[in-house]
Amino acid sequence: MVFQRKKKTKPKQTTKKDTVKVSEGEVKVYKKEVKKPERYDSVLETAEEVVKLIPKVCTTAYACTNAYTILQNALKKLRLANY
């Protein structure tokens, strides 16, 4: 049995048209508006909670070593989340 990998779908990007005045005339400029995924804000809130929790938890060398190991494993998983 052969398994095929699902194709990645990119969020739709819209373009915004602006004009910029230059000394000799006007130039049309297009800007891409990137829509953030719906869970993006919750991920950032969780990261902020982790940053606030580190000074409370890392009071000993043993706790710092454990926190470091956990965070390194979490970083590896985050890097793999994009694939």
N, C-alpha and C positions, 0 to 999 in steps of 0.2 A: 504494500500500500504506500502510495506516495502522498506526502503532505505538502501542500503549497502554502507559502507564507502569504499572509494577507497584505494587500497593498496599502501603503500609508496614504491617508487622505489629508491633504493640507487644508487649513481653514481658508475660506475665500477672503481675498484681500481686495479692498476697494481702493480706488485712487481718488485723490482730491486735487482739483485743479486750482491753481493760484497764478496770479500774474505778478511779476516783480518788475519794478521800474528801474531801468538802467539809464545812464546818462545819455545814451543814444536812442533809446526806445524802450519797448517792453518785451519781456521774455516770459513765455509760459512755463510754469514749473508744475510738475506732478509729484504729489506726495502719496506714499502708500500708507493706508491706515490698517494696522494689524489688529485684528480682533483677538483679545485674550480668551483662552479657554475658560469655561465656567467655573472650574475648581481652582483657578490660579490664585485668587485672593486667599482661599483657605490654606493653600500651601505656604504662602508668605506669612500668614498668621502663625502657622505651626512653627516655621523657622524662627520667628521672633520669640515664641514661647521657649524654644530650645535655648536661644541666646540668653534669655532672662534666667533660665533654670541652671545654667552652667555654674555661676558663682555660688549658688546655694548647695549644689551637689558636690562639686569638686573641692572638698575641704581637706582631703588627705591625698597622699601620693597614690595609694591603692585605688581610690575613687576616681582620680584623674586618669589613671591608666585604663580603667574600665570604661570611662566615658569616651576616652580617645578611641579605643577599640570599637565601641558601638558606633561612634560617629564616622569612623573610617569605613565600616561595613555599610552604613547608610549612604555614604557618598558613592560607593561602588554601585549600589542598587539604583541610586538616582541617575547615574550615568547610563545604566542599562535600561532605564525606563523609556528612553527616547527611541530604542530599537524595537 
